[in-house]
Amino acid sequence: MAQQTVTVMAYSGLFQERYTKAVVEPFMKANPGIKVEYFPMPNSAQMLGNLRAQKTAPQADVVIMDVSVSKAATDEKLLTKIDEKNTPNVADLYPSARIADVDGVAVTFDNLVLLYNTDTVKETPKSWMDLADKKFTGKVAIPGMPDIQGLSLVLITDKARGGTDYLKNVDKGIAALGEIAPNVQTWEPKPEVYVTIISGQATVGAGWNARAQVNIDTSNGKLGATLPKEGSVFQINTINQVAGGPGKDAGAKFINYALSPEAQKAFTEAMFYAPTNAKAQISDAAIARTAVKSMDKVIPVDWIALAKVREPIMDQWRRKVIPLSR
């Protein structure tokens, strides 16, 4: 039988390195007739651009990207619907892993955490509003809007201050970010917020838990990460099958494997993303470092509905948060 090839378009860097080892290589070992080629891209927006450019002759079979971008790709008919019929493991996913009007399904959950440099910050911050403390003047690094991390912080602080419907208004969250803004050294940490804080260039900030946990290990604990009392939100990465992709059946087979308990376990233990398969038996040590242990602190967000009001929020951010920065 001829060798089949599956092209997987997904995040570059740390994600690629860990995902290849935890999921791609074991899949190829179990399926010697299928070769997986990993096509790395820095972000979901670029992946969508790629899918649009290749619409008439797709080069990729599988794409892992943010849920809001997956919705855009669904609307543009760039994807094939994933369900129990073509991907049996979908039956074991948490209900929140299936998103209405999105052809893909969740493959990882991640959540926002407060980051700090453990050399400089001796007491673990308890609140997101600690980022507004005068002692952190010029020392805060937050990936600001349009990054979803900045938007997440608006949603968390809005709810903490009594906001009731983020789809109608987030005035309270914008006001909270306005209080943090004078302390912000950068809204565009380069190369990433984790490095910026580990190096001491900034001392506190916000970032994603999975990458934070890996950086805690690689920096020998120089980076600290905590889930503040106001809670957090999930970021959802979906796995999607490209419509008309060259690898067809082999692509569906890879997706089913990626959603299996063993692949979900391996990747959670490798990079601390929360699993989306309810049957994945994760080690206690790894689960303790994911949001699974604090699900009660995760604020539900409808990212798809939010996409429709993102522009007005972005406009408020430009007018009411950025001008208050240093």
Secondary structure, DSSP 8 states (H G I E B T S, - for coil): ---EEEEEEEE-THHHHHHIIIIIHHHHHH-TTEEEEEEEES-HHHHHHHHHHTTTS---SEEEEEHHHHHHHHHTT-EE---TTT-GGGGGB-GGGB-TT-SSEEEEEEEEEEEEETTT--S---SGGGGG-GGGTT-EE---TTSHHHHHHHHHHHHHTT---TTT--HHHHHHHHHHGGGEEESS-SS-HHHHHHTTSSSEEEEEHHHHHHHHHHTTT-EEEE--TT-EEEEEEEEEEETT-TTHHHHHHHHHHHTSHHHHHHHHHHH--B-SBTT----HHHHTTSGGGGGGGEE---HHHHHTTHHHHHHHHHHHTGGG--
